[in-house]
């Protein structure tokens, strides 16, 4: 994610008329505010705690304020999030859906909630943990090198974190590739592509009218 200079949030920032900053800061759920261009306006302390706990010192809130949230994604996954964020913004519609954000040792399933502001062109994003536990019952491959290309790069699904083997015929769980010792490129595996692109945005939307 590209970084940008930042300063403190002004107490009269337009979005604070609808969500008080102290409420956002007190939340234990990773939350942030995006403007109409999907730039990070502010993030809460839970964002920093998650970043620091997962080796993301460069991504703490003060470093990423002003950056596009889409810089944290790539390829087809970036297209998906672009469509979802803009649907929430343009239609003033609450949208929510599940996504995986696992590490090599921890399985995480979260639910993303998009709350567009009524009087300001931006959206509040809240990420609620649904499942967080050590990986269990996931067989590991015997030879991780089978998933590293001749260029020394492994291709990993940006959604589920499974790796594509050298033949391109299968995607498997290879946690040893996620510990930072191997260079990674990101794509979308066939299962996640099917899940993401067949999601009907109407089905992700609670019956809440913000217009």
C-alpha positions as CSV (number, residue, x, y, z in Angstrom):
1,X,0.0,0.0,0.0
2,X,1.4,3.4,-0.9
3,X,1.9,5.7,2.0
4,X,0.9,9.3,2.4
5,X,1.6,12.1,4.9
6,X,-1.0,12.4,7.6
7,X,-2.2,14.6,10.3
8,X,-4.7,14.4,13.1
9,X,-8.4,14.1,12.2
10,X,-10.0,17.5,12.5
11,X,-12.7,17.6,15.1
12,X,-15.1,19.1,12.5
13,X,-14.4,16.5,9.8
14,X,-17.6,16.1,7.8
15,X,-18.1,12.5,8.6
16,X,-18.0,13.1,12.4
17,X,-21.5,14.6,12.2
18,X,-22.8,11.1,11.7
19,X,-20.2,8.9,13.6
20,X,-18.3,10.4,16.5
21,X,-14.6,9.8,16.4
22,X,-14.5,8.7,20.0
23,X,-17.0,5.9,19.2
24,X,-14.9,4.8,16.2
25,X,-11.7,4.8,18.4
26,X,-13.4,2.8,21.1
27,X,-14.5,0.0,18.8
28,X,-12.5,-3.3,19.0
29,X,-13.3,-4.0,15.3
30,X,-10.9,-2.8,12.6
31,X,-12.6,0.2,11.1
32,X,-11.8,3.0,8.7
33,X,-13.4,5.8,6.8
34,X,-13.0,6.2,3.0
35,X,-13.9,9.2,0.9
36,X,-15.6,9.1,-2.5
37,X,-12.2,8.3,-4.2
38,X,-11.7,5.4,-1.8
39,X,-8.9,7.1,0.0
40,X,-8.3,6.4,3.6
41,X,-9.5,9.4,5.6
42,X,-8.9,7.8,9.0
43,X,-8.6,4.5,10.8
44,X,-9.1,3.5,14.4
45,X,-6.7,2.0,17.0
46,X,-7.9,-1.5,16.2
47,X,-6.5,-1.1,12.7
48,X,-3.0,-0.3,14.2
49,X,-3.2,-3.2,16.6
50,X,-4.0,-5.7,13.8
51,X,-1.3,-4.3,11.6
52,X,1.4,-4.5,14.3
53,X,0.3,-8.0,15.3
54,X,0.8,-9.2,11.8
55,X,4.1,-7.6,10.8
56,X,2.4,-4.6,9.1
57,X,4.3,-1.8,10.8
58,X,4.4,0.1,7.5
59,X,0.6,0.0,7.3
60,X,-0.3,1.7,10.6
61,X,-2.9,4.4,10.2
62,X,-0.5,7.4,10.2
63,X,1.4,5.9,7.3
64,X,-1.6,5.1,5.0
65,X,-3.9,8.1,5.6
66,X,-4.6,9.5,2.1
67,X,-3.7,6.3,0.3
68,X,-6.2,4.3,-1.7
69,X,-7.6,1.3,0.1
70,X,-7.4,-0.5,-3.3
71,X,-3.6,-0.4,-3.0
72,X,-4.0,-3.2,-0.5
73,X,-5.6,-5.5,-3.2
74,X,-4.7,-6.5,-6.7
75,X,-6.1,-7.9,-10.0
76,X,-9.6,-9.3,-9.9
77,X,-9.9,-8.9,-6.2
78,X,-9.3,-5.1,-6.7
79,X,-12.0,-5.1,-9.3
80,X,-14.4,-6.8,-6.9
81,X,-13.7,-4.3,-4.1
82,X,-14.0,-1.4,-6.5
83,X,-17.4,-2.5,-7.6
84,X,-18.6,-3.1,-4.0
85,X,-17.4,0.2,-2.6
86,X,-18.8,2.2,-5.4
87,X,-22.1,0.4,-5.2
88,X,-22.4,1.3,-1.5
89,X,-21.4,4.9,-2.2
90,X,-23.5,5.6,-5.3
91,X,-26.6,3.9,-4.1
92,X,-26.3,4.9,-0.4
93,X,-26.7,1.2,0.4
94,X,-25.4,-0.8,3.4
95,X,-23.5,-3.8,2.1
96,X,-22.0,-6.7,4.0
97,X,-20.2,-9.9,3.1
98,X,-17.7,-12.5,4.5
99,X,-14.1,-12.7,3.5
100,X,-11.0,-14.7,4.6
101,X,-7.9,-13.0,6.0
102,X,-5.8,-15.9,7.2
103,X,-2.1,-16.0,8.1
104,X,0.1,-19.1,8.0
105,X,-0.9,-20.1,11.5
106,X,-4.4,-18.5,12.1
107,X,-7.6,-19.0,10.2
108,X,-9.7,-15.8,10.1
109,X,-13.1,-15.3,8.7
110,X,-14.4,-11.7,8.9
111,X,-17.5,-9.9,7.9
112,X,-17.1,-6.5,6.2
113,X,-19.8,-3.9,6.7
114,X,-20.0,-0.9,4.5
115,X,-22.0,2.0,5.9
116,X,-22.3,5.0,3.5
117,X,-22.7,8.4,5.1
118,X,-26.0,10.2,4.5
119,X,-24.7,13.7,4.3
120,X,-21.1,13.2,3.1
121,X,-19.8,11.3,0.1
122,X,-17.9,8.6,1.9
123,X,-18.3,5.2,3.6
124,X,-17.5,3.7,7.0
125,X,-16.0,0.2,6.8
126,X,-16.2,-2.1,9.8
127,X,-14.6,-5.5,9.9
128,X,-16.2,-7.9,12.4
129,X,-14.3,-11.1,13.2
130,X,-16.5,-14.2,12.9
131,X,-13.9,-17.0,13.3
132,X,-10.3,-16.8,14.5
133,X,-8.5,-20.0,15.5
134,X,-5.4,-22.0,14.7
135,X,-5.5,-23.9,11.5
136,X,-6.9,-27.4,12.1
137,X,-7.3,-30.4,9.9
138,X,-5.7,-28.8,6.8
139,X,-3.2,-31.2,5.3
140,X,0.1,-29.6,4.2
141,X,1.9,-30.5,1.0
142,X,5.1,-32.5,1.3
143,X,7.2,-30.3,-1.0
144,X,6.5,-26.5,-1.0
145,X,9.0,-26.1,-3.8
146,X,6.4,-27.6,-6.2
147,X,4.5,-24.2,-5.8
148,X,7.5,-21.9,-6.5
149,X,8.1,-20.9,-10.1
150,X,11.4,-20.9,-11.9
151,X,11.6,-17.2,-11.2
152,X,11.5,-17.9,-7.4
153,X,8.0,-16.5,-7.0
154,X,4.9,-18.3,-5.7
155,X,1.4,-17.4,-6.9
156,X,-1.1,-17.1,-4.0
157,X,-4.8,-16.5,-4.1
158,X,-5.4,-13.0,-2.7
159,X,-8.7,-14.2,-1.1
160,X,-8.1,-17.7,0.5
161,X,-4.2,-17.6,0.5
162,X,-3.9,-21.0,-1.3
163,X,-1.0,-21.4,-3.6
164,X,-1.0,-22.5,-7.3
165,X,1.3,-25.4,-8.1
166,X,4.0,-25.1,-10.8
167,X,1.7,-26.8,-13.4
168,X,-1.1,-24.4,-12.8
169,X,-3.5,-27.3,-12.4
170,X,-4.3,-27.0,-8.6
171,X,-4.4,-24.7,-5.7
172,X,-3.4,-26.0,-2.2
173,X,-2.8,-24.8,1.3
174,X,0.9,-24.2,1.7
175,X,1.4,-22.2,4.9
176,X,5.2,-22.2,4.7
177,X,4.9,-19.8,1.7
178,X,3.1,-17.2,3.8
179,X,5.8,-16.5,6.4
180,X,7.7,-14.0,4.3
181,X,10.5,-16.2,3.1
182,X,9.3,-16.5,-0.5
183,X,8.4,-13.8,-2.9
184,X,4.6,-13.9,-3.7
185,X,2.4,-12.7,-6.6
186,X,-1.3,-12.6,-6.1
187,X,-4.2,-13.8,-8.2
188,X,-7.6,-15.4,-7.6
189,X,-8.1,-19.2,-7.5
190,X,-11.1,-20.6,-9.5
191,X,-13.2,-21.2,-6.4
192,X,-12.8,-17.7,-5.0
193,X,-13.4,-16.2,-8.5
194,X,-16.6,-18.1,-8.7
195,X,-17.6,-17.0,-5.2
196,X,-16.7,-13.3,-5.7
197,X,-18.1,-12.7,-9.1
198,X,-21.4,-14.7,-8.6
199,X,-22.2,-12.7,-5.4
200,X,-25.4,-10.7,-6.0
201,X,-24.9,-7.4,-4.3
202,X,-28.6,-7.3,-3.5
203,X,-28.1,-10.5,-1.5
204,X,-25.3,-8.8,0.5
205,X,-27.5,-5.9,1.5
206,X,-29.6,-5.7,4.6
207,X,-33.0,-4.0,4.3
208,X,-31.8,-0.6,5.2
209,X,-32.6,2.5,3.1
210,X,-30.3,5.4,3.7
211,X,-31.6,7.7,1.0
